[in-house]
Amino acid sequence: MDLGLKNKVVVVSGSAGKESSIGETMVRMLAEEGAIPVLVDRNERGNVYVEKFKASGIDALFCKTNVTDPRQMETAVAEIIQKYGRIDVVINNVGVNDGVGLSATYEEFMESLKLNLASYFLLTKYALPYLKESKGNILNIGSKVALTGQGGTSGYAAAKGGVLALTREWAVDLIQYGIRSNALIIAESYTPAYDDWLKTLPDGDAALAKINKSIPFESRMTKPEEIGNTALFLISDLSSHTTGQFVFIDGGYVHLDRALINLNP
Ligand SMILES: NC(=O)c1ccc[n+]([C@@H]2O[C@H](COP(=O)([O-])OP(=O)(O)OC[C@H]3O[C@@H](n4cnc5c(N)ncnc54)[C@H](O)[C@@H]3O)[C@@H](O)[C@H]2O)c1
């Protein structure tokens, strides 16, 4: 199946994470489809990924950006336009479950919102004139936390709730330009960031086994590639009549009967 993503300029925030992070997986899969991935991240690893792409003859760009700084976001978009003259897709992926809970300060709460929510607004806002030209689309990466809560993470939960609200708001706002806006909702995906977190626990293996058991479908976490596959399908023209949707890639975590968990081995 040809997704028709060849030569599309696809901007992905938070895409210079470690290998197998969700952002890195998406840019790798985009490159495999012949798209031009643009990595917007503050981590120098972005240069390494882009050099690797270029060594295999794949065009790509890294814009070293602190996504919480509006001026740096504006500059990143200007850099993309200077190089390619177009933006076809924005994937707002940056996000850190930073544990800013009710005991955190007001400043910490606002910082969490800046990273996890305001950065989505900024990238979309600055890319919008070019999305209008390309009749492009927006994909926001959400979390089950917005719907289920987690405890101890007010900032991230509020931000991810906002991400879902903005997905629908933009679907309505931008329908007049033929721009689609959708969200992916992830529950538990085994990324390097997840692995780092498990290592901080006294018994990470037991915690992992417990989490796996809580996932109805196949008692396992979602693979980053499974998220990438759905992401690429949603941003492609094969999803040309899908907008304002929340697509769950969660092995049934949010919706299926809790009784299933007791059936899991
Ligand atoms: N892994 C999961 O189980 C899970 C569950 C639900 C939602 N998600 C969402 O999926 C997305 C990706 O998650 P991941 O685990 O692959 O992330 P990750 O932690 O591996 O990557 C986050 C990236 O964001 C970048 N970043 C952080 N702060 C930044 C800043 N101020 N400016 C620029 N870049 C910055 C980091 O450099 C890193 O490359 C996030 O939105 C996350 O909320 C993940």
Ligand as a Chemical Component Dictionary entry (heavy atoms), coordinates in Angstrom:
data_LIG
# 
_chem_comp.id                   LIG 
_chem_comp.type                 NON-POLYMER 
_chem_comp.pdbx_formal_charge   0 
_chem_comp.three_letter_code    LIG 
# 
loop_
_chem_comp_atom.comp_id 
_chem_comp_atom.atom_id 
_chem_comp_atom.alt_atom_id 
_chem_comp_atom.type_symbol 
_chem_comp_atom.charge 
_chem_comp_atom.model_Cartn_x 
_chem_comp_atom.model_Cartn_y 
_chem_comp_atom.model_Cartn_z 
_chem_comp_atom.pdbx_ordinal 
LIG N1  N1  N 0  5.743  5.931  26.325 1  
LIG C1  C1  C 0  4.503  5.884  26.747 2  
LIG O1  O1  O 0  4.041  4.900  27.341 3  
LIG C2  C2  C 0  3.578  7.048  26.482 4  
LIG C3  C3  C 0  2.278  6.989  26.980 5  
LIG C4  C4  C 0  1.400  8.032  26.704 6  
LIG C5  C5  C 0  1.830  9.114  25.937 7  
LIG N2  N2  N 1  3.109  9.145  25.484 8  
LIG C6  C6  C 0  3.507  10.337 24.718 9  
LIG O2  O2  O 0  4.282  9.981  23.593 10 
LIG C7  C7  C 0  5.165  11.064 23.269 11 
LIG C8  C8  C 0  6.582  10.551 23.106 12 
LIG O3  O3  O 0  6.986  9.870  24.263 13 
LIG P1  P1  P 0  8.437  9.204  24.418 14 
LIG O4  O4  O 0  8.380  8.344  25.631 15 
LIG O5  O5  O -1 8.870  8.619  23.126 16 
LIG O6  O6  O 0  9.308  10.515 24.739 17 
LIG P2  P2  P 0  10.859 10.683 25.075 18 
LIG O7  O7  O 0  10.964 11.073 26.515 19 
LIG O8  O8  O 0  11.665 9.515  24.639 20 
LIG O9  O9  O 0  11.251 11.877 24.156 21 
LIG C9  C9  C 0  10.935 13.178 24.506 22 
LIG C10 C10 C 0  11.746 14.112 23.608 23 
LIG O10 O10 O 0  11.376 15.420 23.932 24 
LIG C11 C11 C 0  12.535 16.214 23.938 25 
LIG N3  N3  N 0  12.324 17.383 24.801 26 
LIG C12 C12 C 0  12.015 17.405 26.113 27 
LIG N4  N4  N 0  11.931 18.687 26.532 28 
LIG C13 C13 C 0  12.171 19.471 25.446 29 
LIG C14 C14 C 0  12.232 20.867 25.229 30 
LIG N5  N5  N 0  11.994 21.758 26.217 31 
LIG N6  N6  N 0  12.514 21.306 23.992 32 
LIG C15 C15 C 0  12.747 20.443 22.974 33 
LIG N7  N7  N 0  12.718 19.114 23.115 34 
LIG C16 C16 C 0  12.425 18.635 24.345 35 
LIG C17 C17 C 0  13.638 15.314 24.465 36 
LIG O11 O11 O 0  14.906 15.791 24.064 37 
LIG C18 C18 C 0  13.259 13.988 23.812 38 
LIG O12 O12 O 0  13.891 13.855 22.558 39 
LIG C19 C19 C 0  4.982  12.102 24.389 40 
LIG O13 O13 O 0  4.069  13.089 23.991 41 
LIG C20 C20 C 0  4.377  11.292 25.508 42 
LIG O14 O14 O 0  3.625  12.081 26.380 43 
LIG C21 C21 C 0  3.987  8.144  25.737 44 
# 
loop_
_chem_comp_bond.comp_id 
_chem_comp_bond.atom_id_1 
_chem_comp_bond.atom_id_2 
_chem_comp_bond.value_order 
_chem_comp_bond.pdbx_ordinal 
LIG N1  C1  SING 1  
LIG C1  O1  DOUB 2  
LIG C1  C2  SING 3  
LIG C2  C3  SING 4  
LIG C2  C21 DOUB 5  
LIG C3  C4  DOUB 6  
LIG C4  C5  SING 7  
LIG C5  N2  DOUB 8  
LIG N2  C6  SING 9  
LIG N2  C21 SING 10 
LIG C6  O2  SING 11 
LIG C6  C20 SING 12 
LIG O2  C7  SING 13 
LIG C7  C8  SING 14 
LIG C7  C19 SING 15 
LIG C8  O3  SING 16 
LIG O3  P1  SING 17 
LIG P1  O4  DOUB 18 
LIG P1  O5  SING 19 
LIG P1  O6  SING 20 
LIG O6  P2  SING 21 
LIG P2  O7  DOUB 22 
LIG P2  O8  SING 23 
LIG P2  O9  SING 24 
LIG O9  C9  SING 25 
LIG C9  C10 SING 26 
LIG C10 O10 SING 27 
LIG C10 C18 SING 28 
LIG O10 C11 SING 29 
LIG C11 N3  SING 30 
LIG C11 C17 SING 31 
LIG N3  C12 SING 32 
LIG N3  C16 SING 33 
LIG C12 N4  DOUB 34 
LIG N4  C13 SING 35 
LIG C13 C14 SING 36 
LIG C13 C16 DOUB 37 
LIG C14 N5  SING 38 
LIG C14 N6  DOUB 39 
LIG N6  C15 SING 40 
LIG C15 N7  DOUB 41 
LIG N7  C16 SING 42 
LIG C17 O11 SING 43 
LIG C17 C18 SING 44 
LIG C18 O12 SING 45 
LIG C19 O13 SING 46 
LIG C19 C20 SING 47 
LIG C20 O14 SING 48 
# 
